[in-house]
Amino acid sequence: MSEHADGGVVARVPGRRVDLSLTALADRALDRMGGEVRSLWEP
């Protein structure tokens, strides 16, 4: 397990990698929200 430069952590074992960096968590949250997020920037 190691700290990610942008915050959060990344863990690795043979055959697996878990990315809990702030960037990865934000990307996943936005992906789950789908089109709802786009409406935040629409007039």
Secondary structure, DSSP 4 states (H G I P E B T S, - for coil): -EE-TTSEEEEEETTEEEEEEHHHHHHHHHHHHTHHHHGGG--
